[in-house]
Amino acid sequence: VEDLDHGLDQLLWTASEGDDVLVAVAEASHVVRLTATPDFFGSEVISFIVDDPTGLADTVMAVVEVFPVNDPPKSIEVSPVYPVEGADVSVPLTDLFSDRDDDVSSMQVFLEVEGGVSAEIIDGQLVVSGQAVGRGIVRLTAQDTSGAVAQTRQVAVVLGPGESVGPEIQPLAEQRFLGGQAVELTLAELAVDDSSALSLLWDAVPDSGLSAIVQDGRVGIWGASGFSGTSKVRLSVTDPEGNQDQVDIKVSVLGPDDAKGPQIFVPGVIGLRLGEETIVALDEIVSDPDDPDANITWDIFASSGLNA
């Protein structure tokens, strides 16, 4: 821009946005920032308007071209499956991989098998067959249409005829919340079993100062009126064969003077072989009573021999 009777710092710039191209003009520097909405690519026309102190204005149109960028596939950590010897179980590939811009059905999936199992892909499902009692692993590599890859594994525990596995509740972090608040946990995510999640029966018994209820596949926990301090809830699960597991959930109801910063609860030991990797969901190992997980910033430092 040029103006014969005003300095450039006296001019006022504004801009019109498109549907998918967002525009912000810094008032002091007159630098424009262009941002595309997620997953958009293509072109849009935007306008820049400049005004001088007397109200005279000029407008210029500009075409903004947004180029597509491939999002690689991502692996999803899954629980073990429990086929009976001579039978098979199926796992949808969408439970193992996700991709923002490629349908999982369009990916190439390569399998490597070890232990007493065999595996194949049938109609978008990973079909794992039990060949011999014991533990087996299916390693999967998914490649999208752009050649990007992701890897995961499916652990299979092959059971003998008539054999079953009791449910196992996964380690749970301490639940911390302010007085007057409550917490809800999704039960289907808490236990590993060879039975379906819908067939498991849950019960929650609160200790002093707490209330708890199991309803619609979730357990709700809250503090009694006026209570602050630490207590527990005994959570138990029973499968259709009568096998049972139980765990005590530590619960802290915080008062106005209690520290409310985040606390990390270290997960169990992670066993890896050379070249393997695992995923730890950070939101599941931190508790902060007054900040959502999305507002927590993490720094990761790996010791010798590890990458993270």
SULWOKA-V921157 format. One record per residue. N is the residue number from 1. PSI is psi in degrees with one decimal (none if undefined). OMEGA is omega in whole degrees, -180 to 180 (* if undefined). BURIAL is b if it has 16 or more other C-alpha atoms within 10 Angstrom, else e. Layout:
BEGIN
n=N psi=PSI omega=OMEGA burial=BURIAL
n=N psi=PSI omega=OMEGA burial=BURIAL
END
This chain:
BEGIN
n=1 psi=150.8 omega=170 burial=e
n=2 psi=148.6 omega=180 burial=e
n=3 psi=125.6 omega=-172 burial=e
n=4 psi=-26.4 omega=-175 burial=e
n=5 psi=13.0 omega=175 burial=e
n=6 psi=144.8 omega=174 burial=e
n=7 psi=153.5 omega=-178 burial=e
n=8 psi=-28.0 omega=180 burial=e
n=9 psi=-9.8 omega=178 burial=e
n=10 psi=-7.4 omega=-177 burial=e
n=11 psi=148.7 omega=180 burial=b
n=12 psi=124.0 omega=-179 burial=b
n=13 psi=136.8 omega=169 burial=b
n=14 psi=168.4 omega=-178 burial=b
n=15 psi=150.6 omega=174 burial=b
n=16 psi=143.0 omega=179 burial=e
n=17 psi=154.8 omega=170 burial=b
n=18 psi=-173.6 omega=177 burial=e
n=19 psi=-34.8 omega=-175 burial=e
n=20 psi=-3.5 omega=175 burial=b
n=21 psi=117.8 omega=-178 burial=b
n=22 psi=141.5 omega=-174 burial=e
n=23 psi=132.7 omega=175 burial=b
n=24 psi=128.4 omega=179 burial=b
n=25 psi=121.9 omega=178 burial=b
n=26 psi=126.8 omega=-173 burial=e
n=27 psi=-40.3 omega=-175 burial=e
n=28 psi=-46.0 omega=-173 burial=e
n=29 psi=-15.1 omega=-176 burial=e
n=30 psi=28.7 omega=175 burial=e
n=31 psi=134.0 omega=-178 burial=e
n=32 psi=139.7 omega=177 burial=e
n=33 psi=125.4 omega=179 burial=e
n=34 psi=132.2 omega=-179 burial=e
n=35 psi=133.1 omega=177 burial=e
n=36 psi=144.6 omega=176 burial=b
n=37 psi=155.0 omega=-178 burial=e
n=38 psi=138.2 omega=174 burial=e
n=39 psi=3.1 omega=179 burial=e
n=40 psi=138.1 omega=165 burial=e
n=41 psi=151.2 omega=-174 burial=e
n=42 psi=-159.1 omega=-177 burial=e
n=43 psi=149.2 omega=175 burial=e
n=44 psi=154.3 omega=178 burial=e
n=45 psi=130.3 omega=177 burial=e
n=46 psi=162.6 omega=-179 burial=b
n=47 psi=139.4 omega=171 burial=e
n=48 psi=129.5 omega=-180 burial=b
n=49 psi=130.3 omega=178 burial=e
n=50 psi=131.5 omega=180 burial=b
n=51 psi=143.0 omega=171 burial=e
n=52 psi=173.2 omega=-175 burial=b
n=53 psi=-19.6 omega=-179 burial=e
n=54 psi=-3.2 omega=180 burial=e
n=55 psi=-3.8 omega=175 burial=e
n=56 psi=145.8 omega=-174 burial=e
n=57 psi=160.2 omega=173 burial=e
n=58 psi=154.1 omega=-177 burial=e
n=59 psi=142.8 omega=175 burial=e
n=60 psi=142.7 omega=179 burial=e
n=61 psi=147.0 omega=178 burial=e
n=62 psi=142.4 omega=175 burial=e
n=63 psi=128.0 omega=178 burial=e
n=64 psi=123.3 omega=-180 burial=e
n=65 psi=123.3 omega=179 burial=e
n=66 psi=122.6 omega=-177 burial=b
n=67 psi=142.3 omega=180 burial=e
n=68 psi=146.7 omega=176 burial=e
n=69 psi=133.2 omega=-178 burial=e
n=70 psi=130.9 omega=170 burial=e
n=71 psi=122.5 omega=-178 burial=e
n=72 psi=158.8 omega=175 burial=b
n=73 psi=155.6 omega=178 burial=b
n=74 psi=141.6 omega=178 burial=b
n=75 psi=153.9 omega=179 burial=b
n=76 psi=128.1 omega=179 burial=b
n=77 psi=132.9 omega=-175 burial=b
n=78 psi=159.2 omega=177 burial=e
n=79 psi=159.0 omega=177 burial=e
n=80 psi=156.3 omega=172 burial=b
n=81 psi=159.9 omega=-171 burial=b
n=82 psi=74.6 omega=176 burial=b
n=83 psi=147.5 omega=172 burial=b
n=84 psi=146.4 omega=179 burial=b
n=85 psi=126.3 omega=-179 burial=b
n=86 psi=-4.8 omega=179 burial=e
n=87 psi=178.6 omega=-179 burial=e
n=88 psi=163.3 omega=174 burial=b
n=89 psi=154.6 omega=-178 burial=b
n=90 psi=141.2 omega=177 burial=b
n=91 psi=122.4 omega=178 burial=b
n=92 psi=138.5 omega=178 burial=e
n=93 psi=-26.1 omega=178 burial=b
n=94 psi=-15.1 omega=173 burial=b
n=95 psi=-13.2 omega=-175 burial=e
n=96 psi=-28.8 omega=-177 burial=b
n=97 psi=154.0 omega=171 burial=b
n=98 psi=157.3 omega=179 burial=b
n=99 psi=132.3 omega=-176 burial=b
n=100 psi=-32.3 omega=-174 burial=e
n=101 psi=9.8 omega=175 burial=e
n=102 psi=135.0 omega=174 burial=b
n=103 psi=138.6 omega=-179 burial=e
n=104 psi=-31.7 omega=-179 burial=b
n=105 psi=-17.8 omega=180 burial=e
n=106 psi=-5.0 omega=-177 burial=e
n=107 psi=153.9 omega=167 burial=b
n=108 psi=132.1 omega=-179 burial=e
n=109 psi=124.5 omega=-179 burial=b
n=110 psi=140.7 omega=-175 burial=e
n=111 psi=141.8 omega=168 burial=e
n=112 psi=132.5 omega=-173 burial=e
n=113 psi=139.6 omega=171 burial=b
n=114 psi=152.0 omega=-178 burial=e
n=115 psi=-166.5 omega=-172 burial=b
n=116 psi=47.1 omega=178 burial=b
n=117 psi=159.7 omega=167 burial=b
n=118 psi=161.8 omega=-175 burial=b
n=119 psi=150.6 omega=174 burial=b
n=120 psi=162.5 omega=177 burial=b
n=121 psi=123.4 omega=179 burial=b
n=122 psi=117.2 omega=175 burial=e
n=123 psi=48.4 omega=177 burial=e
n=124 psi=12.6 omega=-180 burial=b
n=125 psi=141.1 omega=168 burial=b
n=126 psi=115.2 omega=-179 burial=b
n=127 psi=115.7 omega=-178 burial=b
n=128 psi=124.9 omega=-179 burial=b
n=129 psi=136.2 omega=178 burial=b
n=130 psi=120.5 omega=-180 burial=b
n=131 psi=-33.4 omega=-179 burial=b
n=132 psi=142.4 omega=-178 burial=b
n=133 psi=134.2 omega=-180 burial=b
n=134 psi=-163.6 omega=-175 burial=b
n=135 psi=135.8 omega=175 burial=b
n=136 psi=162.4 omega=-179 burial=b
n=137 psi=134.6 omega=171 burial=b
n=138 psi=117.6 omega=178 burial=b
n=139 psi=131.3 omega=-176 burial=b
n=140 psi=136.7 omega=173 burial=b
n=141 psi=121.0 omega=179 burial=b
n=142 psi=135.7 omega=180 burial=b
n=143 psi=125.4 omega=-180 burial=b
n=144 psi=-178.9 omega=-173 burial=b
n=145 psi=-15.2 omega=178 burial=e
n=146 psi=-0.9 omega=178 burial=e
n=147 psi=-3.8 omega=178 burial=e
n=148 psi=146.1 omega=-174 burial=e
n=149 psi=158.6 omega=171 burial=b
n=150 psi=151.8 omega=-177 burial=b
n=151 psi=147.0 omega=173 burial=b
n=152 psi=-177.5 omega=177 burial=b
n=153 psi=151.5 omega=175 burial=b
n=154 psi=115.4 omega=177 burial=b
n=155 psi=135.0 omega=179 burial=b
n=156 psi=129.1 omega=175 burial=b
n=157 psi=110.7 omega=-176 burial=b
n=158 psi=124.9 omega=-178 burial=b
n=159 psi=151.2 omega=174 burial=b
n=160 psi=165.8 omega=179 burial=e
n=161 psi=130.6 omega=180 burial=e
n=162 psi=-2.9 omega=-179 burial=e
n=163 psi=145.6 omega=177 burial=e
n=164 psi=165.5 omega=-179 burial=b
n=165 psi=132.3 omega=178 burial=b
n=166 psi=153.8 omega=178 burial=b
n=167 psi=150.2 omega=179 burial=b
n=168 psi=118.7 omega=178 burial=b
n=169 psi=128.6 omega=-179 burial=b
n=170 psi=152.5 omega=178 burial=e
n=171 psi=136.9 omega=-176 burial=e
n=172 psi=138.2 omega=176 burial=e
n=173 psi=156.9 omega=173 burial=b
n=174 psi=139.1 omega=177 burial=b
n=175 psi=122.4 omega=-178 burial=b
n=176 psi=128.7 omega=177 burial=b
n=177 psi=163.3 omega=-178 burial=b
n=178 psi=153.5 omega=174 burial=b
n=179 psi=135.8 omega=-176 burial=b
n=180 psi=-13.2 omega=177 burial=e
n=181 psi=174.8 omega=177 burial=e
n=182 psi=163.9 omega=177 burial=b
n=183 psi=145.2 omega=176 burial=b
n=184 psi=137.5 omega=178 burial=e
n=185 psi=136.9 omega=178 burial=e
n=186 psi=117.6 omega=-172 burial=e
n=187 psi=-34.8 omega=-178 burial=b
n=188 psi=-22.7 omega=-179 burial=e
n=189 psi=-2.9 omega=-171 burial=e
n=190 psi=-20.4 omega=-174 burial=e
n=191 psi=148.4 omega=173 burial=b
n=192 psi=129.6 omega=-179 burial=b
n=193 psi=160.2 omega=177 burial=b
n=194 psi=-7.0 omega=174 burial=b
n=195 psi=161.8 omega=178 burial=b
n=196 psi=153.0 omega=-179 burial=e
n=197 psi=-32.2 omega=-178 burial=b
n=198 psi=-20.2 omega=-177 burial=e
n=199 psi=-5.3 omega=-178 burial=e
n=200 psi=140.8 omega=178 burial=b
n=201 psi=131.1 omega=-176 burial=b
n=202 psi=150.9 omega=175 burial=b
n=203 psi=145.4 omega=179 burial=e
n=204 psi=125.5 omega=180 burial=b
n=205 psi=110.2 omega=-178 burial=b
n=206 psi=148.7 omega=173 burial=b
n=207 psi=-175.9 omega=-175 burial=e
n=208 psi=140.4 omega=178 burial=e
n=209 psi=-6.3 omega=-176 burial=b
n=210 psi=158.7 omega=169 burial=b
n=211 psi=148.7 omega=-180 burial=b
n=212 psi=147.5 omega=179 burial=b
n=213 psi=140.7 omega=174 burial=b
n=214 psi=122.8 omega=-176 burial=b
n=215 psi=133.7 omega=175 burial=e
n=216 psi=42.5 omega=176 burial=e
n=217 psi=13.8 omega=-180 burial=b
n=218 psi=154.8 omega=172 burial=e
n=219 psi=127.0 omega=178 burial=b
n=220 psi=137.3 omega=-178 burial=b
n=221 psi=133.9 omega=175 burial=b
n=222 psi=162.0 omega=-179 burial=b
n=223 psi=149.8 omega=175 burial=b
n=224 psi=158.4 omega=-178 burial=e
n=225 psi=126.0 omega=178 burial=e
n=226 psi=-3.7 omega=-177 burial=e
n=227 psi=135.8 omega=167 burial=b
n=228 psi=144.4 omega=-177 burial=b
n=229 psi=-164.8 omega=-176 burial=e
n=230 psi=134.6 omega=178 burial=b
n=231 psi=-160.2 omega=-178 burial=b
n=232 psi=160.4 omega=172 burial=b
n=233 psi=126.6 omega=176 burial=b
n=234 psi=116.6 omega=-178 burial=e
n=235 psi=126.9 omega=-179 burial=b
n=236 psi=151.9 omega=180 burial=b
n=237 psi=142.1 omega=-179 burial=b
n=238 psi=132.6 omega=179 burial=b
n=239 psi=174.1 omega=-176 burial=b
n=240 psi=-23.2 omega=179 burial=e
n=241 psi=-0.7 omega=-180 burial=e
n=242 psi=-0.9 omega=176 burial=e
n=243 psi=144.2 omega=-173 burial=e
n=244 psi=151.8 omega=171 burial=b
n=245 psi=153.0 omega=177 burial=e
n=246 psi=156.1 omega=-179 burial=b
n=247 psi=149.0 omega=175 burial=b
n=248 psi=124.8 omega=177 burial=b
n=249 psi=119.9 omega=176 burial=b
n=250 psi=132.0 omega=-177 burial=e
n=251 psi=129.1 omega=176 burial=b
n=252 psi=119.5 omega=174 burial=b
n=253 psi=116.5 omega=-170 burial=b
n=254 psi=137.4 omega=174 burial=b
n=255 psi=178.4 omega=-176 burial=b
n=256 psi=-25.0 omega=-177 burial=e
n=257 psi=0.2 omega=-179 burial=e
n=258 psi=150.1 omega=177 burial=e
n=259 psi=135.9 omega=-174 burial=e
n=260 psi=16.8 omega=178 burial=b
n=261 psi=168.9 omega=-180 burial=e
n=262 psi=148.4 omega=174 burial=e
n=263 psi=135.4 omega=178 burial=e
n=264 psi=135.2 omega=177 burial=e
n=265 psi=110.3 omega=-171 burial=e
n=266 psi=129.9 omega=177 burial=e
n=267 psi=173.9 omega=179 burial=e
n=268 psi=175.8 omega=180 burial=e
n=269 psi=135.4 omega=179 burial=e
n=270 psi=119.4 omega=179 burial=e
n=271 psi=124.4 omega=-179 burial=e
n=272 psi=146.3 omega=167 burial=e
n=273 psi=162.8 omega=-180 burial=e
n=274 psi=127.8 omega=180 burial=e
n=275 psi=-11.1 omega=178 burial=e
n=276 psi=162.3 omega=174 burial=e
n=277 psi=159.7 omega=175 burial=e
n=278 psi=162.6 omega=-178 burial=e
n=279 psi=130.4 omega=175 burial=e
n=280 psi=121.1 omega=179 burial=e
n=281 psi=109.5 omega=-173 burial=e
n=282 psi=-36.5 omega=-179 burial=e
n=283 psi=-23.5 omega=-177 burial=e
n=284 psi=-10.2 omega=-177 burial=e
n=285 psi=15.6 omega=177 burial=e
n=286 psi=147.3 omega=177 burial=b
n=287 psi=125.5 omega=177 burial=b
n=288 psi=117.7 omega=-172 burial=b
n=289 psi=-19.7 omega=-174 burial=b
n=290 psi=13.0 omega=175 burial=e
n=291 psi=135.3 omega=176 burial=e
n=292 psi=156.0 omega=-178 burial=e
n=293 psi=-34.1 omega=-177 burial=e
n=294 psi=-20.2 omega=-178 burial=e
n=295 psi=-0.6 omega=-178 burial=e
n=296 psi=130.5 omega=180 burial=e
n=297 psi=133.9 omega=-176 burial=e
n=298 psi=145.4 omega=167 burial=e
n=299 psi=134.7 omega=-176 burial=e
n=300 psi=128.2 omega=179 burial=e
n=301 psi=119.0 omega=-179 burial=e
n=302 psi=137.6 omega=177 burial=e
n=303 psi=178.3 omega=-175 burial=e
n=304 psi=134.2 omega=177 burial=e
n=305 psi=-2.0 omega=-179 burial=e
n=306 psi=151.1 omega=169 burial=e
n=307 psi=141.1 omega=180 burial=e
n=308 psi=none omega=* burial=e
END
